[in-house]
Structures are given as C-alpha cells and as structure tokens.
Amino acid sequence: MAKLFYDHLIVIEEITAVLDAHEMTKEEREQLLATIDETLYHHVLDVILTHLPREHHETFLEKLSEYPHHPKLLEFIKEKTIVDIEKEIIKTADKIKKKILKDIEELKQ
C-alpha cells in the first residue's frame, strides 16, 4: 500500500481491528487489505474526478501518476473545485468502510 496524498483523511484501523479478530494467514490479510485499499482508491478518484472540472483531469492524473504521495496534489484539487473536497473524500471513505465492515460481518455468519 503506497502512501497517497489523501491518506491522512482515511482511517482504516476499524477495519484492520475487525480483520485481526479473524483467523487468516498473513498473506490472506495482506491481500484483503490491498483489495480494501484499492477499493477506497477507486472511490476516492471517482469523487475527485466528479468534482474536478474536466479541463483539469489530465493535469491531475499526470501529477497523481508522478507524485501520488505529494500533499500539493490535494492543494491543487482544493484550488480547482468548489466543494470541500476533503469532506467529500471522508464522506465517501466512511460509506465504503461501513459497507466493507457490513460485508465482513455477513461473511462471519
């Protein structure tokens, strides 16, 4: 899981705590966390591209590709959007985390 510019906005400890309560191999846990990380990544990108004006998509994606961890990337998005993009990212991540936790709970039963 590479460090990304929005990592400080998304806390996944509640998911890792639930996973820790289940018996699984280290490899299974790592694979599951990678899938969760990828799912969150795709949803965050969707939120950003939904709110970022189309004329800035290419620049954003180039910067993301080159420096995915750089905090100035979030500054760029905040300058170009009219919504509170941090709040939108957090809201989306929370919704996805709840869905993941629900799915884990259903698998236990």
C-alpha positions in Angstrom: 0.0 0.0 0.0 1.8 3.0 -1.3 1.4 6.3 0.5 -1.1 8.6 -1.1 -1.8 12.3 -0.8 -5.2 11.7 0.9 -4.1 9.0 3.4 -4.4 11.4 6.3 -8.1 11.7 5.6 -9.0 8.0 5.7 -8.6 5.9 8.8 -8.9 2.2 8.3 -7.9 1.0 11.8 -11.5 0.0 12.5 -11.3 -2.4 9.5 -7.9 -3.8 10.5 -9.2 -4.4 14.0 -12.1 -6.4 12.7 -9.7 -8.3 10.4 -7.4 -9.0 13.3 -10.3 -10.8 15.1 -10.4 -13.3 12.3 -8.1 -16.2 11.7 -6.3 -15.8 8.5 -2.8 -16.1 7.2 -0.5 -13.1 6.8 -0.8 -13.4 3.1 -4.6 -13.5 3.2 -4.7 -10.5 5.5 -2.3 -8.6 3.2 -4.3 -9.5 0.1 -7.6 -8.4 1.8 -6.1 -5.1 2.9 -4.7 -4.5 -0.6 -8.2 -5.1 -2.0 -9.7 -2.7 0.5 -7.0 -0.1 -0.2 -7.7 -0.4 -4.0 -11.4 -0.1 -3.5 -11.0 3.0 -1.5 -8.6 4.4 -4.0 -11.0 3.9 -6.9 -13.9 5.5 -4.9 -11.7 8.5 -3.9 -10.6 9.0 -7.5 -14.3 8.9 -8.6 -15.2 11.6 -6.1 -12.2 13.8 -7.2 -12.9 13.4 -10.9 -16.6 14.0 -10.3 -15.9 17.4 -8.6 -12.8 18.4 -10.5 -13.6 20.3 -13.7 -12.9 18.2 -16.8 -10.2 20.6 -18.1 -8.1 19.8 -15.0 -8.4 16.0 -15.2 -5.4 15.4 -17.3 -3.1 17.6 -15.2 -4.4 15.9 -12.0 -3.9 12.4 -13.4 -0.3 13.3 -14.6 0.5 14.7 -11.2 -1.0 11.7 -9.5 1.0 9.3 -11.6 4.2 11.2 -11.0 3.8 12.1 -7.3 0.9 10.1 -5.7 2.1 11.0 -2.2 2.7 14.7 -2.6 0.5 16.9 -0.4 0.4 19.7 -3.1 -1.8 17.4 -5.1 -4.6 17.9 -2.6 -3.9 21.6 -2.7 -4.3 21.5 -6.5 -7.7 19.8 -6.2 -8.9 22.2 -3.5 -8.0 25.2 -5.7 -9.9 23.8 -8.7 -13.1 22.5 -7.0 -15.9 24.4 -5.5 -16.9 21.7 -2.9 -15.0 20.9 0.3 -13.2 18.0 -1.4 -11.6 16.8 1.9 -15.1 16.4 3.3 -16.3 14.6 0.2 -13.4 12.2 0.4 -14.0 11.5 4.0 -17.8 11.0 3.5 -17.2 8.6 0.6 -14.5 6.7 2.5 -16.8 6.3 5.5 -19.6 5.0 3.4 -17.2 2.4 1.8 -15.7 1.4 5.2 -19.3 0.8 6.5 -20.1 -1.4 3.5 -16.8 -3.3 3.9 -17.5 -3.9 7.7 -21.0 -5.0 6.9 -19.7 -7.4 4.3 -17.2 -8.8 6.8 -19.9 -9.2 9.3 -22.1 -11.1 6.8 -19.3 -13.4 5.9 -18.9 -14.3 9.6 -22.5 -15.6 9.8 
